[in-house]
Amino acid sequence: MHKRALVVGLGIAGMSAAIGLRAAGWTAVIVERAPERRRGGYFIGLMPDGRQAAIDLGVADDLHVRNPPDGGKAWELGRDGNPTPGLGFLHQSGRPAAVVRGDIEAALWQGITGAGGEHVEVRFATTLVGVEDGAGGVGAVLEDITTGHEYREYFDLVVGADGMRSSVRRMVFGPHEDYMTNWNAMICAFQLDGQVPSYGAQDSLISARAGRAAWVFGFADRAPTALLTYRTADITEQFTGDRVERLRSVFSGMDDPVVRHVLDGLERAPEFLFDSVHQVKMPRWSKGRVVLVGDAAWCLNLYSGMGATSALRGGAALGRALQDEPADLSAALAAWESGLRPSIRAHQRTARIKQQMFVPSGRVAEALRSLLLRLGAASRGRRLARDRDAAPVDKRCVGVAGGPRRRRLGRPNRPVPIRAGRPGPVTGPERR
């Protein structure tokens, strides 16, 4: 008789866990509060460990990757509005795979519903409202949101994969305040309907000042996505009033083409994610027959760049641990956690440094960041030049004198510089 697991949440962590559980011989049931599966979403750079986890889960062939050639061009806008060659997210070591959130979820969805394996049952518009963990199993009280009907069902394991403000964590481990660290920062992420004028369709653009920054992430085959992020001492205040007007106020004075285009695009966006930034830190990720995965357990936050990668790894590793210890759930969960925790802890620490690259904390940090990026961009330019020189010569490009014709690299049409003014002043997630 197969063991049964209830997975709460149809995101990256939840579907990864369900596939891992199925591989271990378990029957997984996923419940999702939303009435249907999400599509689209914001930029994600999937790191090598995440790509390997996608292979381990059997979904790599269904994952659509959107990297521009060699990571594309990146431009950094200075305080005078002038663009200079910069380093984008895709230029870091490890060569991240450029995707949107929906690309990963679409591949995982194919993994739980497509041909080649037992389908995973998914119940939309359903939420967990009660948990009773006993020696023989977990009594889960579920609610059909459309009708309000509640019913009880028993499982051998409950997996909380319901995000940073996990209801499973709150019910089993305690209130959010016990585990969510406050980073005094906000993010707003959404899909743009087009690129900033005068830039290449695949370019990435960054306009970062002390305390606030606008990012545009370019893709090979779709319009860019945008990220607005800023630091604030009062998180609660940020969730009052109109969100678009608040962001316009926060970014007042940053009058450059990137910020203007992103704010105008926000006005037209059919939906966006607006939320405060936190990390989740817990002494244990499991309690009895309840285990948390992904953001519910360890939220690394957007600045880490490792959220999706760790969610995929967590699900794949959970399945392996249950395969290795099929008769001892406690031992399997302990081994799973001890294997993951060191890397999770390391990524949580380095996220503080990465935050300075996304949004510097002050003028000194802004200047240091700019210097490091200029040096990095120059080093990358030299490497690309060496690679071009070392590449085989195309015989069709040989001139009359027998030497290769070298074409001068063109410079993109640069926008007219606009002088920026002085920076202006800078409780739950919101989607519109």
C-alpha positions in Angstrom: 0.0 0.0 0.0 1.4 3.4 -1.0 2.0 6.0 1.6 0.1 9.2 1.0 1.4 12.8 1.3 -0.5 16.0 1.2 1.4 18.9 -0.5 0.1 22.4 0.3 1.0 24.7 -2.6 1.3 24.4 -6.3 4.4 26.4 -6.7 8.0 25.4 -7.6 8.6 23.8 -4.2 5.3 22.0 -4.0 5.4 20.4 -7.5 9.1 19.5 -7.0 8.2 17.8 -3.7 5.3 16.0 -5.3 7.6 14.6 -8.1 10.2 13.6 -5.5 7.6 11.9 -3.4 6.2 10.0 -6.4 9.8 8.8 -7.3 10.0 7.5 -3.7 6.9 5.4 -4.2 4.5 7.8 -2.4 1.1 9.0 -3.6 1.0 12.8 -3.5 -2.1 15.0 -3.5 -1.5 18.8 -4.0 -4.0 21.4 -2.8 -3.8 24.9 -4.1 -5.8 27.9 -2.9 -5.9 29.6 -6.3 -8.6 28.5 -8.8 -6.1 27.7 -11.5 -2.4 27.4 -12.2 -0.3 30.6 -12.4 1.5 31.5 -15.6 4.1 34.1 -16.6 5.7 35.8 -13.7 9.0 37.6 -13.0 12.6 37.0 -13.9 14.4 34.0 -12.4 18.1 33.0 -12.9 18.3 29.3 -12.4 21.7 28.4 -11.1 23.6 25.1 -11.9 22.3 23.3 -8.8 18.8 24.2 -9.9 19.4 23.0 -13.4 20.8 19.7 -12.0 17.7 19.3 -9.8 15.5 19.8 -12.9 17.3 16.9 -14.5 16.9 14.8 -11.3 13.2 15.5 -11.3 12.9 14.6 -15.0 11.6 18.0 -16.1 14.7 19.6 -17.7 13.6 18.7 -21.3 10.4 20.7 -20.7 12.1 23.7 -19.3 12.1 26.6 -21.8 15.3 28.7 -21.3 15.5 32.3 -22.7 19.1 33.3 -22.4 20.3 35.9 -24.9 23.7 35.0 -26.5 26.5 35.1 -23.9 24.0 36.6 -21.4 23.2 39.6 -23.6 24.4 43.2 -23.1 23.9 45.0 -19.8 23.9 48.7 -19.3 24.3 50.7 -16.1 22.8 54.2 -15.9 24.8 56.7 -13.9 23.5 59.7 -12.0 23.8 61.8 -15.2 21.6 59.3 -17.1 24.4 58.1 -19.3 24.6 54.3 -19.9 27.9 52.5 -19.6 28.6 48.8 -20.1 27.7 46.9 -17.0 27.3 43.4 -15.6 23.8 41.8 -15.6 22.5 39.0 -13.5 23.2 36.5 -16.3 26.9 37.4 -16.4 27.8 36.0 -13.0 29.7 32.7 -12.6 27.6 29.6 -13.1 25.9 31.0 -16.2 22.3 31.1 -14.8 19.5 30.0 -17.1 17.2 32.9 -17.8 13.5 32.0 -17.3 10.4 33.5 -15.8 8.7 31.8 -12.9 6.0 30.3 -15.1 8.6 28.5 -17.3 9.7 26.4 -14.3 6.2 25.8 -13.1 5.1 24.8 -16.7 7.9 22.2 -16.8 7.0 20.9 -13.4 3.3 20.8 -14.3 4.2 18.6 -17.3 6.1 16.4 -14.8 3.1 15.8 -12.6 0.4 15.6 -15.3 2.2 14.5 -18.5 2.8 11.1 -20.0 5.4 8.7 -18.7 4.4 8.5 -15.0 1.5 8.4 -12.5 -0.4 11.6 -12.5 -0.4 13.7 -9.2 -3.8 14.7 -8.1 -4.3 18.5 -7.9 -7.2 20.1 -6.1 -7.6 23.8 -7.0 -9.6 26.3 -4.8 -8.7 24.1 -1.8 -6.9 25.1 1.4 -5.7 23.4 4.5 -7.4 24.8 7.6 -6.4 22.3 10.3 -3.7 19.8 11.1 -3.8 17.0 13.7 -0.5 15.1 13.8 -0.8 11.6 15.4 1.2 8.5 15.7 -0.6 6.8 12.9 -0.8 9.7 10.5 -1.9 13.3 10.0 -5.5 14.4 10.1 -5.8 17.2 7.6 -8.9 19.4 7.6 -9.4 20.8 4.1 -11.8 23.4 2.8 -13.3 23.8 -0.7 -13.1 27.5 -1.1 -15.8 27.7 -3.7 -18.4 26.0 -1.5 -17.0 26.5 2.0 -17.3 22.8 2.6 -14.8 21.3 5.1 -13.7 17.7 5.2 -11.1 15.6 7.0 -8.6 13.3 5.2 -5.7 11.3 6.6 -2.1 11.3 5.2 1.2 9.8 6.2 3.0 13.2 5.7 2.0 16.8 5.1 4.4 19.0 3.1 4.1 22.8 3.6 5.1 24.4 0.3 2.9 27.5 0.6 5.4 30.3 0.6 7.1 32.8 2.9 3.9 33.4 4.9 3.1 29.7 5.1 -0.2 28.8 6.7 1.2 25.3 7.4 4.1 26.8 9.3 1.8 29.1 11.3 -0.5 26.2 12.3 2.2 23.7 13.2 5.3 25.7 14.2 3.9 29.1 15.4 3.4 32.7 14.3 5.3 34.3 11.4 7.0 36.7 13.6 9.0 33.9 15.2 10.7 33.0 11.9 10.6 35.9 9.5 13.5 38.3 9.6 12.8 41.9 8.5 15.1 43.3 5.9 13.6 46.8 5.8 13.2 46.6 2.0 10.4 46.3 -0.6 10.2 44.8 -4.1 7.8 45.2 -7.0 8.2 42.7 -9.9 6.2 42.5 -13.1 6.2 41.9 -16.9 6.9 44.9 -19.2 5.1 45.2 -22.5 8.2 46.3 -24.3 11.9 47.3 -24.0 13.1 50.7 -22.9 13.3 52.8 -26.1 16.7 53.0 -27.9 18.0 49.8 -26.3 18.3 46.3 -27.8 15.3 44.0 -27.2 17.6 41.5 -25.3 19.5 44.1 -23.2 19.4 44.2 -19.4 19.4 47.7 -17.7 20.1 48.8 -14.2 19.6 52.1 -12.6 20.7 51.9 -8.9 21.0 54.7 -6.4 21.4 54.8 -2.6 18.3 53.2 -1.2 16.4 52.4 -4.5 17.0 50.7 -7.8 15.2 49.8 -11.0 16.2 46.7 -13.0 15.1 45.5 -16.5 15.9 41.8 -17.3 16.2 41.1 -21.0 15.3 37.7 -22.6 16.0 36.2 -26.0 12.4 35.6 -27.0 10.0 37.7 -24.9 9.6 41.2 -23.5 11.7 42.0 -20.5 10.5 41.9 -16.9 11.1 44.7 -14.4 12.1 44.9 -10.7 11.7 47.9 -8.5 13.3 47.7 -5.1 13.9 50.1 -2.3 14.9 50.3 1.4 12.6 51.7 4.0 12.5 51.9 7.8 8.7 51.5 7.9 7.4 48.4 6.2 3.8 48.8 7.5 3.5 52.2 5.9 4.4 50.8 2.5 1.2 48.8 2.3 -1.1 51.9 2.7 -2.5 53.9 -0.2 -2.2 53.3 -3.9 0.8 51.1 -4.7 1.7 52.8 -8.0 1.6 56.3 -6.5 3.8 55.1 -3.6 6.4 53.8 -6.0 6.3 57.0 -8.1 6.9 58.9 -4.9 9.8 56.7 -3.8 11.5 57.0 -7.2 10.9 60.7 -7.6 14.1 62.4 -8.6 15.4 59.4 -10.4 14.4 60.8 -13.8 16.2 58.6 -16.2 14.9 56.5 -19.2 14.9 53.2 -17.3 13.0 54.4 -14.2 10.5 56.4 -16.3 9.8 53.4 -18.6 9.4 51.0 -15.7 7.0 53.2 -13.8 5.0 53.8 -16.9 5.0 50.1 -17.6 3.7 49.4 -14.0 0.7 51.6 -14.8 -0.1 49.3 -17.7 0.8 46.0 -16.1 -2.3 43.7 -15.7 -0.7 42.3 -12.5 2.4 42.8 -10.3 3.9 41.5 -7.2 4.4 44.1 -4.4 5.9 42.8 -1.2 8.3 43.3 1.7 11.6 41.4 1.8 12.3 38.8 4.5 14.2 35.6 5.2 12.8 32.7 7.0 15.1 31.1 9.6 14.0 28.1 11.6 15.8 25.7 13.9 14.0 22.7 12.4 12.1 22.3 9.1 10.0 19.3 10.2 7.9 18.4 13.2 6.5 14.9 13.5 4.8 14.1 10.2 4.8 17.7 8.9 7.7 19.1 6.9 8.3 22.5 5.2 10.1 23.1 1.9 11.1 26.1 -0.2 10.2 29.6 1.1 8.0 28.2 3.8 11.1 26.6 5.4 14.1 28.8 4.5 13.0 31.7 2.2 16.4 33.0 0.9 14.6 36.1 -0.7 14.9 37.6 -4.1 18.3 39.2 -3.5 19.9 35.8 -3.0 19.1 34.7 -6.6 18.7 31.2 -5.2 15.0 30.8 -4.4 13.9 28.7 -7.3 17.1 26.7 -7.3 16.8 25.8 -3.6 13.1 25.0 -4.1 13.9 22.5 -6.9 16.8 21.0 -4.9 14.6 20.7 -1.8 11.9 18.7 -3.6 14.4 16.4 -5.4 16.4 15.8 -2.2 13.2 15.0 -0.2 12.4 12.2 -2.6 15.9 10.8 -2.4 15.8 10.8 1.4 12.5 9.0 1.5 13.8 6.4 -0.9 16.9 5.9 1.2 14.9 5.5 4.5 11.6 4.0 3.3 10.7 2.6 6.8 11.8 5.5 9.0 10.2 8.8 8.2 12.0 10.6 11.1 15.4 9.4 9.9 14.6 10.4 6.3 13.5 13.9 7.2 16.6 14.4 9.5 18.9 13.2 6.7 17.2 15.5 4.2 17.6 18.5 6.4 21.2 17.9 7.4 22.1 17.6 3.7 20.5 20.9 2.7 21.0 23.1 5.7 24.7 24.0 5.2 24.1 25.4 1.7 20.9 27.2 2.7 22.7 28.8 5.6 25.5 30.0 3.4 23.2 31.5 0.8 21.2 33.3 3.5 24.4 34.9 4.7 25.6 36.0 1.2 22.2 37.5 0.4 23.2 40.5 2.5 26.1 41.2 0.3 24.1 40.6 -2.9 21.5 43.1 -1.6 24.1 45.8 -1.9 24.5 44.9 -5.6 20.7 45.1 -6.1 20.1 48.2 -4.1 23.0 49.9 -2.3 22.4 51.1 1.2 24.1 54.5 0.9 26.2 56.8 -1.3 29.5 55.0 -0.2 28.0 51.6 -1.1 26.7 53.0 -4.3 30.1 54.3 -5.3 31.8 51.0 -4.4 29.2 49.0 -6.2 29.7 51.1 -9.3 33.5 50.6 -9.2 33.2 46.9 -8.8 30.8 46.6 -11.7 33.0 48.8 -14.0 36.0 46.6 -13.2 33.9 43.4 -13.8 32.5 44.7 -17.1 36.0 45.6 -18.3 37.3 42.2 -17.4 34.4 40.5 -19.2 35.0 42.7 -22.3 38.6 41.5 -22.4 37.5 37.9 -22.1 35.0 38.2 -24.9 37.7 39.9 -27.1 40.1 37.0 -26.4 37.4 34.5 -27.2 36.7 36.2 -30.5 40.3 36.3 -31.4 40.7 32.6 -30.6 37.7 31.6 -32.6 38.3 29.9 -36.0 38.2 32.3 -39.0 35.3 32.0 -41.4 36.9 31.6 -44.8 34.1 33.7 -46.4 35.5 36.7 -44.5 39.0 36.5 -45.9 40.0 39.7 -47.8 42.0 40.2 -50.9 45.3 40.4 -48.9 44.5 37.0 -47.3 43.8 38.4 -43.8 40.5 38.2 -42.0 38.2 41.2 -42.2 37.4 42.4 -38.7 34.3 44.3 -38.2 34.2 47.0 -35.6 31.8 46.3 -32.9 29.0 48.8 -33.1 27.8 50.8 -30.2 24.1 50.8 -29.4 22.0 54.0 -29.9 22.4 55.7 -26.6 19.6 57.8 -25.1 20.1 61.5 -24.7 21.6 61.9 -21.2 19.1 63.3 -18.7 20.6 64.8 -15.5 19.1 63.2 -12.4 18.1 65.2 -9.4 18.8 64.5 -5.8 17.2 61.3 -4.5 13.8 61.6 -2.8 12.7 60.0 0.4 12.4 56.5 0.3 2.6 43.4 6.1 1.8 41.2 3.4 2.2 40.6 -0.3 0.0 42.2 -2.8 -0.8 41.1 -6.4 -2.8 43.3 -8.7 
